[in-house]
């Protein structure tokens, strides 16, 4: 089941999380063949990889993590994409091949833009700042590019609820 919550964090907690991504935040170039027929690139920052904290910025995500109340976190990654001349959908994928019914994926939208997350069942979630969308980790989904703002920032969290 896909769940969506607008204004997920309080205004102050949202601004604290958003402030992480200032001009000094370290992004890392990442290429992937996820947009059919086109070379897709984005910048990423890995906070947690395979259950291990990998970023000194991890503690700044506590307002988001504390509200999720995960039993454990497998991965957290921020994605940064830039304005494109048209909206292109990446290929459908799952973050992990995991049939554990307790594993969830959360997408937290740091800023609003005309990009979105689409699911194989046809459901679409617009990129609206401070919105959180959660769904089973094995549900196929795809992100898109955007055409209206300079950047699109999302935080992707894979976690267990029990």
C-alpha positions as CSV (number, residue, x, y, z in Angstrom):
1,X,0.0,0.0,0.0
2,X,1.2,3.5,-0.9
3,X,0.8,6.1,1.8
4,X,1.3,9.8,1.3
5,X,1.5,12.6,3.9
6,X,1.7,16.3,3.2
7,X,3.5,18.6,5.7
8,X,5.2,15.5,7.2
9,X,7.5,17.5,9.5
10,X,6.8,20.6,11.5
11,X,7.8,23.8,9.8
12,X,10.9,24.1,11.9
13,X,12.0,20.5,11.5
14,X,11.4,20.7,7.8
15,X,13.6,23.9,7.5
16,X,16.3,22.2,9.6
17,X,16.4,19.1,7.2
18,X,16.2,21.3,4.1
19,X,19.1,23.5,5.4
20,X,21.4,20.4,5.2
21,X,21.5,20.9,1.4
22,X,23.3,24.3,1.5
23,X,26.1,25.3,-0.8
24,X,28.7,23.4,1.2
25,X,26.9,20.0,1.2
26,X,29.0,17.4,-0.6
27,X,27.2,15.8,-3.6
28,X,28.8,13.0,-5.7
29,X,28.3,12.5,-9.4
30,X,26.5,9.4,-10.3
31,X,25.6,8.0,-13.8
32,X,23.1,5.3,-14.5
33,X,21.3,4.1,-17.6
34,X,17.9,4.5,-16.0
35,X,16.3,6.7,-18.6
36,X,15.6,4.6,-21.7
37,X,17.6,5.9,-24.7
38,X,19.3,8.6,-22.8
39,X,22.2,9.0,-20.4
40,X,20.8,9.9,-17.0
41,X,22.9,11.5,-14.3
42,X,22.3,12.8,-10.9
43,X,24.3,13.7,-7.8
44,X,23.8,11.6,-4.7
45,X,24.9,11.6,-1.1
46,X,24.8,8.3,0.9
47,X,23.9,8.7,4.6
48,X,23.4,5.0,5.3
49,X,24.7,2.0,3.3
50,X,23.8,-1.5,4.2
51,X,22.8,-0.6,7.8
52,X,26.0,1.5,8.4
53,X,26.1,5.3,8.8
54,X,28.4,6.7,6.1
55,X,27.9,10.4,6.4
56,X,28.8,13.0,9.0
57,X,25.4,14.6,8.1
58,X,23.4,11.7,9.3
59,X,22.5,13.3,12.6
60,X,20.8,16.2,10.8
61,X,18.2,13.8,9.5
62,X,17.0,12.9,13.0
63,X,13.7,14.8,12.8
64,X,12.8,12.7,9.7
65,X,14.1,9.4,11.1
66,X,12.5,9.9,14.6
67,X,9.1,10.5,13.1
68,X,9.4,7.4,10.9
69,X,10.2,5.2,13.9
70,X,12.1,2.5,12.0
71,X,13.3,-0.6,13.7
72,X,16.4,-0.4,11.6
73,X,17.6,1.5,8.5
74,X,19.1,-0.3,5.6
75,X,19.9,2.7,3.4
76,X,19.4,6.5,3.1
77,X,20.4,8.4,0.0
78,X,19.7,11.9,-1.2
79,X,19.3,12.5,-4.9
80,X,19.8,15.8,-6.7
81,X,18.8,16.3,-10.3
82,X,18.8,19.4,-12.4
83,X,16.2,21.1,-14.7
84,X,15.7,19.3,-18.0
85,X,14.0,20.4,-21.2
86,X,11.3,17.7,-20.9
87,X,10.1,15.3,-18.2
88,X,11.6,11.8,-18.6
89,X,10.8,8.8,-16.5
90,X,13.5,6.5,-15.3
91,X,13.0,2.7,-15.7
92,X,10.8,1.0,-13.1
93,X,12.9,-0.5,-10.3
94,X,12.9,-1.6,-6.6
95,X,15.6,-0.3,-4.3
96,X,16.2,-3.8,-3.0
97,X,15.0,-7.2,-4.0
98,X,13.5,-8.0,-0.6
99,X,10.3,-9.9,0.1
100,X,10.3,-9.0,3.8
101,X,6.8,-7.5,4.4
102,X,8.3,-5.2,7.1
103,X,10.7,-3.5,4.8
104,X,9.5,-0.1,3.4
105,X,10.8,2.6,1.1
106,X,10.1,6.2,2.0
107,X,10.6,9.1,-0.4
108,X,10.8,12.5,1.2
109,X,10.5,15.5,-1.1
110,X,12.8,18.4,0.0
111,X,11.5,20.8,-2.6
112,X,8.5,21.3,-4.9
113,X,8.8,20.9,-8.6
114,X,6.9,19.3,-11.5
115,X,8.8,16.0,-11.2
116,X,7.1,13.0,-9.6
117,X,7.4,9.4,-8.6
118,X,5.3,7.0,-10.6
119,X,4.4,3.4,-9.6
120,X,3.9,0.5,-12.0
121,X,0.2,0.4,-11.0
122,X,-0.1,3.9,-12.5
123,X,-0.3,5.9,-9.3
124,X,1.7,9.1,-9.3
125,X,3.0,11.2,-6.5
126,X,3.9,14.8,-7.2
127,X,7.1,16.3,-5.8
128,X,5.8,18.6,-3.0
129,X,8.2,19.9,-0.4
130,X,7.9,18.3,3.0
131,X,5.8,15.4,1.7
132,X,6.6,11.8,2.6
133,X,5.5,8.8,0.5
134,X,5.9,5.3,1.9
135,X,5.4,1.9,0.2
136,X,6.6,-1.7,0.3
137,X,10.3,-2.0,-0.6
138,X,9.5,-4.5,-3.4
139,X,7.0,-2.2,-5.2
140,X,8.3,-1.0,-8.5
141,X,8.6,2.7,-9.0
142,X,10.4,5.3,-11.1
143,X,11.4,8.9,-10.6
144,X,11.3,11.6,-13.3
145,X,13.2,14.6,-14.4
146,X,11.6,18.0,-14.0
147,X,11.4,21.2,-16.1
148,X,10.4,24.0,-13.8
149,X,12.9,24.5,-11.0
150,X,16.7,24.5,-11.1
151,X,16.9,21.4,-8.9
152,X,14.9,18.4,-7.5
153,X,16.0,17.0,-4.2
154,X,14.6,13.8,-2.6
155,X,15.7,11.7,0.3
156,X,15.2,7.9,-0.2
157,X,15.0,5.8,3.0
158,X,14.8,2.0,3.1
159,X,13.8,0.8,6.6
160,X,12.0,-1.9,8.6
161,X,8.8,-1.1,10.5
162,X,9.0,-4.2,12.9
